[in-house]
Amino acid sequence: MRIATFNVNSITARLPRLLAWLESAGPDVLCVQETKCTAEQFPHAQLRELGYESAVNATGRWNGVALVSKVGLEDVVVGLPGGPDYEGVQEPRAISATCGGVRLWSVYVPNGREVEHDHYGYKLSWFRSLAAAVAEDAAGPRPFAVLGDFNVAPTDEDVYDPAVFAGLTHVTPAERAALEALRAAGLSDVLPRPLKYDRPYTYWDYRQLAFPKNRGMRIDLVYGNESFSKAVTDAYVDREERKGKGASDHAPVVVDLDFDR
């Protein structure tokens, strides 16, 4: 089975590229983040033509997540059970389903904005709710993984220059502790290999030539339980998809698994 995660930064703007990538990369399941559309605007029909069915949690211009699968979508849960609201609503940041016998979550963790901002506290609260929501599946025997844009670089090795990020979100001790608490539920980091350079960054800002200079961050993560992680045969960042006109500022992370080995 091949499973991938991709923050597309607007599925409408990226649709031709996304469809071409799905045909070339051939994932069985794709976890999508930052759809930036409503559920009605989501391209169900175009994906169906490629053999994919979709489950979506999306309400408008910002945020939005989806699961796109060729191997089934069962027991879909839309949203983060017990998750916090922000400005009176639960934002569309999580969706889960069982695909080909594997339980998967697609998540788009809040950005946090600035350490002093109330969005930062919301981010930490969201992480606590996520850890609680996945604890049973993470500790269970069924293959299980949480994939998506976590908006946290797990270590200093996951940013191109730690000094640049000092005092900013995505690298604070509290955010990294939240990731550690999530792993403590029974998950491990499936570390992908880079296709170029020595670090598997997954995000590069559009500004200041960050991509050609490889000034990136690893914030798109795959956290799997024991059954999932033991089945991994390969994992890589598809850096090629970040190239060229109209690309997302993120690259897909692709994981190959063999549950029979």
Backbone torsions as a table, in degrees:
resi	resn	phi	psi	omega
1	MET	NA	141.2	175.6
2	ARG	-116.2	123.2	-178.7
3	ILE	-123.3	138.4	-178.4
4	ALA	-135.1	160.4	173.3
5	THR	-132.3	142.3	-173.1
6	PHE	-154.6	117.7	167.8
7	ASN	-83.1	107.4	-172.7
8	VAL	-85.0	-14.2	-180.0
9	ASN	53.1	57.9	-179.4
10	SER	95.0	103.7	-179.3
11	ILE	-71.3	-26.3	177.0
12	THR	-68.3	-47.7	-179.7
13	ALA	-66.8	-30.1	-172.6
14	ARG	-101.7	4.0	-168.8
15	LEU	-58.4	-48.8	-179.9
16	PRO	-58.5	-41.9	178.0
17	ARG	-66.0	-40.9	-178.8
18	LEU	-63.7	-44.8	179.6
19	LEU	-62.0	-41.4	177.8
20	ALA	-64.7	-39.6	179.7
21	TRP	-66.6	-40.4	178.5
22	LEU	-60.6	-39.8	179.4
23	GLU	-67.8	-38.4	-177.3
24	SER	-80.6	-41.2	-177.1
25	ALA	-83.3	-32.6	174.3
26	GLY	64.5	41.8	176.5
27	PRO	-67.8	147.1	172.6
28	ASP	-75.8	-33.5	178.9
29	VAL	-138.0	137.1	173.9
30	LEU	-124.3	126.6	171.6
31	CYS	-93.2	123.7	-174.3
32	VAL	-112.6	140.6	174.2
33	GLN	-129.3	158.8	178.1
34	GLU	56.3	55.7	179.9
35	THR	-67.4	-30.9	179.1
36	LYS	53.2	48.0	178.4
37	CYS	-154.3	170.8	170.1
38	THR	-85.8	167.9	177.6
39	ALA	-61.9	-33.8	-180.0
40	GLU	-70.3	-29.1	-179.9
41	GLN	-83.7	-11.8	-177.4
42	PHE	-63.3	139.8	-172.9
43	PRO	-80.5	59.5	-179.9
44	HIS	-56.1	-45.3	-173.9
45	ALA	-64.8	-44.7	-179.6
46	GLN	-64.2	-38.6	178.1
47	LEU	-69.8	-35.5	178.6
48	ARG	-62.4	-33.5	178.7
49	GLU	-63.7	-24.2	176.8
50	LEU	-94.4	4.3	177.3
51	GLY	94.2	11.8	-178.1
52	TYR	-105.3	138.5	166.3
53	GLU	-104.1	158.2	-170.5
54	SER	-132.3	145.3	168.7
55	ALA	-125.1	132.9	-167.8
56	VAL	-131.6	141.9	168.2
57	ASN	-126.0	96.1	-174.9
58	ALA	-152.3	137.6	-174.1
59	THR	-129.6	-1.1	-179.0
60	GLY	166.4	-144.8	-168.2
61	ARG	-68.8	-35.2	-174.4
62	TRP	-110.7	161.7	174.5
63	ASN	63.4	-147.8	179.1
64	GLY	97.0	132.2	179.2
65	VAL	-135.4	161.6	-179.9
66	ALA	-155.4	161.0	168.6
67	LEU	-123.3	129.1	-177.3
68	VAL	-122.7	120.9	-167.8
69	SER	-139.4	141.6	170.6
70	LYS	-98.7	-4.1	-172.1
71	VAL	-121.1	24.7	175.6
72	GLY	102.5	154.0	175.4
73	LEU	-138.1	101.3	-176.8
74	GLU	-120.4	153.1	175.2
75	ASP	51.5	51.7	-178.4
76	VAL	-71.0	132.8	173.7
77	VAL	-120.7	118.9	-178.8
78	VAL	-95.3	122.1	179.3
79	GLY	98.9	175.9	179.6
80	LEU	-103.4	106.7	-179.6
81	PRO	-56.5	126.8	-179.4
82	GLY	75.6	7.4	-177.0
83	GLY	-73.0	157.7	-177.9
84	PRO	-77.8	157.4	171.3
85	ASP	-90.1	157.6	168.4
86	TYR	-129.0	122.2	-175.7
87	GLU	53.4	42.4	170.9
88	GLY	88.5	-0.8	-179.8
89	VAL	-136.6	153.4	170.5
90	GLN	-87.2	115.0	-177.8
91	GLU	-68.0	152.4	-178.9
92	PRO	-78.7	84.7	-172.5
93	ARG	-123.2	0.8	-178.3
94	ALA	-150.5	144.7	171.8
95	ILE	-153.8	143.6	-179.5
96	SER	-137.4	154.0	179.0
97	ALA	-164.6	165.9	173.6
98	THR	-101.1	124.4	-175.8
99	CYS	-125.8	111.3	-180.0
100	GLY	58.2	35.3	178.6
101	GLY	86.0	-1.0	179.6
102	VAL	-108.8	128.7	177.3
103	ARG	-86.5	124.9	-174.2
104	LEU	-130.8	143.1	170.5
105	TRP	-116.3	136.9	167.6
106	SER	-107.8	121.5	-174.8
107	VAL	-128.9	146.3	173.6
108	TYR	-127.5	92.4	-174.8
109	VAL	-67.3	141.5	178.0
110	PRO	-53.7	146.3	-177.4
111	ASN	-68.2	-41.1	-177.7
112	GLY	95.5	-24.3	176.3
113	ARG	60.7	-85.9	178.1
114	GLU	-133.6	153.7	-175.9
115	VAL	-59.4	-33.4	-178.8
116	GLU	-83.6	-9.0	-175.2
117	HIS	-80.1	149.3	178.5
118	ASP	-67.0	-17.4	176.2
119	HIS	-67.7	-26.9	177.5
120	TYR	-68.5	-45.5	175.1
121	GLY	-62.1	-38.7	176.1
122	TYR	-60.9	-40.6	178.7
123	LYS	-60.6	-46.4	-179.6
124	LEU	-65.8	-38.7	176.8
125	SER	-64.9	-39.4	179.1
126	TRP	-62.0	-41.8	177.7
127	PHE	-61.7	-42.0	179.2
128	ARG	-61.8	-41.4	178.6
129	SER	-66.2	-38.3	178.2
130	LEU	-63.3	-46.1	-180.0
131	ALA	-59.1	-40.7	179.2
132	ALA	-68.2	-38.8	-175.9
133	ALA	-70.0	-31.0	-175.6
134	VAL	-97.9	-3.7	-170.9
135	ALA	-56.3	-44.8	-176.5
136	GLU	-65.6	-46.7	179.6
137	ASP	-67.8	-37.5	-179.0
138	ALA	-62.0	-36.0	-178.6
139	ALA	-88.9	-5.4	-174.6
140	GLY	-86.4	174.4	-176.7
141	PRO	-80.9	-22.5	-177.8
142	ARG	-71.6	138.6	175.9
143	PRO	-55.5	132.3	-172.2
144	PHE	-148.7	140.9	176.8
145	ALA	-153.4	149.5	171.7
146	VAL	-111.5	122.6	-177.4
147	LEU	-127.2	149.2	174.8
148	GLY	151.2	-166.2	177.1
149	ASP	-90.9	106.3	-176.8
150	PHE	-89.3	-10.0	179.8
151	ASN	53.3	31.6	173.3
152	VAL	-143.2	133.9	170.7
153	ALA	-90.2	118.5	-171.4
154	PRO	-59.8	-34.6	-178.3
155	THR	-142.0	171.8	175.7
156	ASP	-63.8	-23.9	177.3
157	GLU	-68.0	-14.1	-175.4
158	ASP	-97.0	12.0	171.6
159	VAL	-132.1	150.9	-173.4
160	TYR	-70.2	-27.8	178.5
161	ASP	-153.2	101.6	-177.8
162	PRO	-55.2	-31.8	-178.4
163	ALA	-63.6	-31.4	179.8
164	VAL	-65.8	-29.6	-174.1
165	PHE	-99.8	3.9	-177.9
166	ALA	-57.2	127.0	178.9
167	GLY	82.1	0.0	-178.3
168	LEU	-102.7	164.1	174.4
169	THR	-66.9	170.1	179.8
170	HIS	84.6	-15.0	-178.2
171	VAL	-133.9	5.1	-174.5
172	THR	-71.0	154.9	178.2
173	PRO	-56.7	-36.8	-178.4
174	ALA	-67.4	-39.2	178.6
175	GLU	-67.9	-42.1	179.0
176	ARG	-68.5	-32.1	174.3
177	ALA	-66.4	-34.6	177.0
178	ALA	-64.4	-39.5	174.9
179	LEU	-64.2	-41.2	179.3
180	GLU	-62.9	-39.6	178.0
181	ALA	-65.1	-35.5	177.0
182	LEU	-66.1	-44.4	177.8
183	ARG	-63.2	-34.3	-178.8
184	ALA	-63.8	-17.7	176.5
185	ALA	-70.5	-10.4	179.1
186	GLY	123.9	22.4	-176.6
187	LEU	-115.9	153.5	174.9
188	SER	-130.5	155.1	-177.5
189	ASP	-80.0	116.7	174.6
190	VAL	-83.7	102.1	-173.3
191	LEU	-83.3	118.2	179.7
192	PRO	-81.7	161.1	174.8
193	ARG	-92.6	146.3	175.5
194	PRO	-80.0	149.8	174.0
195	LEU	-85.6	-13.6	177.9
196	LYS	-153.3	151.6	-176.8
197	TYR	66.1	-169.0	-170.6
198	ASP	-108.3	-3.6	-178.1
199	ARG	-127.7	137.8	-174.8
200	PRO	-85.5	62.0	176.8
201	TYR	-63.2	150.6	-180.0
202	THR	-122.2	-9.0	-177.2
203	TYR	-138.8	135.4	174.9
204	TRP	-136.7	128.3	178.9
205	ASP	-59.2	149.5	175.9
206	TYR	-69.1	-22.2	-171.2
207	ARG	-88.5	159.1	169.1
208	GLN	55.1	35.2	176.0
209	LEU	54.5	36.1	-175.7
210	ALA	-60.7	-38.8	-177.5
211	PHE	-70.1	-53.2	179.4
212	PRO	-62.8	-25.6	177.2
213	LYS	-88.6	-0.8	-179.7
214	ASN	56.5	41.7	174.9
215	ARG	-92.7	81.0	-170.8
216	GLY	-119.4	-176.4	177.5
217	MET	-141.8	149.8	170.9
218	ARG	-102.9	98.7	-178.8
219	ILE	-124.8	-8.8	175.3
220	ASP	-95.4	114.3	-166.4
221	LEU	-123.2	158.9	173.2
222	VAL	-127.0	114.0	178.8
223	TYR	-113.4	114.0	-176.7
224	GLY	-117.5	153.5	174.9
225	ASN	-79.7	-177.2	-173.3
226	GLU	-60.4	-44.4	-178.0
227	SER	-63.4	-38.0	178.5
228	PHE	-70.6	-51.1	-173.5
229	SER	-64.5	-36.0	179.3
230	LYS	-65.6	-23.9	-177.3
231	ALA	-88.0	-6.2	-176.5
232	VAL	-69.4	125.8	176.2
233	THR	-106.0	-22.5	177.8
234	ASP	-163.9	154.0	174.4
235	ALA	-153.7	135.8	-178.3
236	TYR	-151.0	157.1	172.4
237	VAL	-93.4	121.3	-179.5
238	ASP	-82.6	76.8	-176.2
239	ARG	-61.6	-26.4	-179.1
240	GLU	-59.9	-32.0	-177.6
241	GLU	-72.5	-13.7	176.7
242	ARG	-82.9	-9.9	-176.3
243	LYS	-83.6	156.0	168.1
244	GLY	86.4	177.4	-176.5
245	LYS	-70.2	136.0	175.0
246	GLY	78.3	15.5	-179.6
247	ALA	-77.4	153.7	167.2
248	SER	-66.4	162.2	173.8
249	ASP	-83.7	1.0	174.2
250	HIS	-113.7	158.6	172.5
251	ALA	-112.8	149.9	176.7
252	PRO	-67.6	148.5	169.4
253	VAL	-109.7	126.6	-173.5
254	VAL	-116.2	132.7	-179.9
255	VAL	-126.6	127.0	175.1
256	ASP	-102.4	137.3	-176.7
257	LEU	-133.2	147.2	173.0
258	ASP	-131.8	105.1	-175.6
259	PHE	-83.0	-2.6	-179.2
260	ASP	-102.5	-4.7	-176.7
261	ARG	-77.1	NA	NA
